[in-house]
Amino acid sequence: MRIKDHPILSFAEGKKVEFTFEGKILTGKEGEPIAAALHDAGIRVLRHSPRHNRPRGFFCAIGNCSSCLMVVDGKPNVKVCVTPLQEGMRVQYQKGKGDINAAN
């Protein structure tokens, strides 16, 4: 599901890195948005809305909305659509609005 050819945009190829999502080892390209690596792995739901528990996925993809908030390396409320993927990252679903004390 990775976009490789586009008539206007070009995509830099980062080296292949491993990260975990909900404890499962996945791979992606270093420097690409975490959400892009998840999308390529077939993960379409990035979170559930706090109020009605509705699934949310890619929406704005530029960091303006809150549809992609996840827990990354223990830190809640990370916008994975604009956060670059790095080797060894631990990515998890975020429940509700996130617990800032959980990162400590």
N, C-alpha and C positions, 0 to 999 in steps of 0.2 A: 504494500500500500504506500510505498514511498514515491514521491514525485521525483522523477529523474530528468525529464525533458519538459521545458516550459518555453514558450515563444519569447518571453521578455526577461524572466528571472534566470539567474544562474545559481547553482547550489554547490558550495565548496564541500569537498569530501574530507571529513575529519577521519582520524583513525578509529577503528572499531574498539569500543570499550564495553565493559560489563557493568551493570548496575542491578539493584534488586528492586522489585516492585511487589509489595505485599509478601516478601520473603522468597519470591521466585526470581531466579537469575535471568535477566534479559540482556540484549545487546543493542547498542545504538552507535551513532557517530559522535565522537567527541566534539563539543561546541554547539551541536544542534539543540534546539529547545527540547527539554525533557518531554513535553507534550507530543512533539513530533516522533520521538523514539517510542513512546507509548502507543501512539496511533499506528505506527508501522508494525508494532507487535499485536495489533488487533484490539487494543484497549480503547474503547470509544467513550466510556463514562469516566469522567475525571473526579466527579464529586456528586453529592446529592444536596439539593437546596435545604438550608437549615429549617425553613418554615414548613414546607409541604413535602419534603423528602423526595423531590422529583430529580431524576437524573440530569446531569449537566455534562456537556462535552466542550469541544472547541467552540468558541463563539466569536470573540473579537480577535483573538490571537495576537494582540498588541499590548496586553497588560492593563487594559482599562476596566474590564469587568471583573467579576469574582467567580466566574464559572470554572476556573481551573485551579482553585486553591487546594493545595495538597500539603502533606507533611514531608519535608525533605531533610534527611539526616537529623531527624528529631525536631526540626523547626517547623511550626505550623504556619499557615497562611502564605505559603510560597506560591507565587504565580508561575506555574510550570510552562506556560506558553512563551515566556520570555527568559526563563532561567536556563543557562547553558548546561548541557549534560557533561558530567565528569566521571571518570573511572571510579567505581566503588560507591556511588551515591545510593542511599537507601530511600526509596520513595514509597509512601503509603497514602491510602485514602485518608481524608480528614473527616472526622465526625463533627457535625454542627459547625460552630464558629471557630473551633480550634482552641486548644488549651495552651496558652503561652507558658505556663509553668511546667508543662510536660517536657519542654526542651532543656530544662535545667537538670 
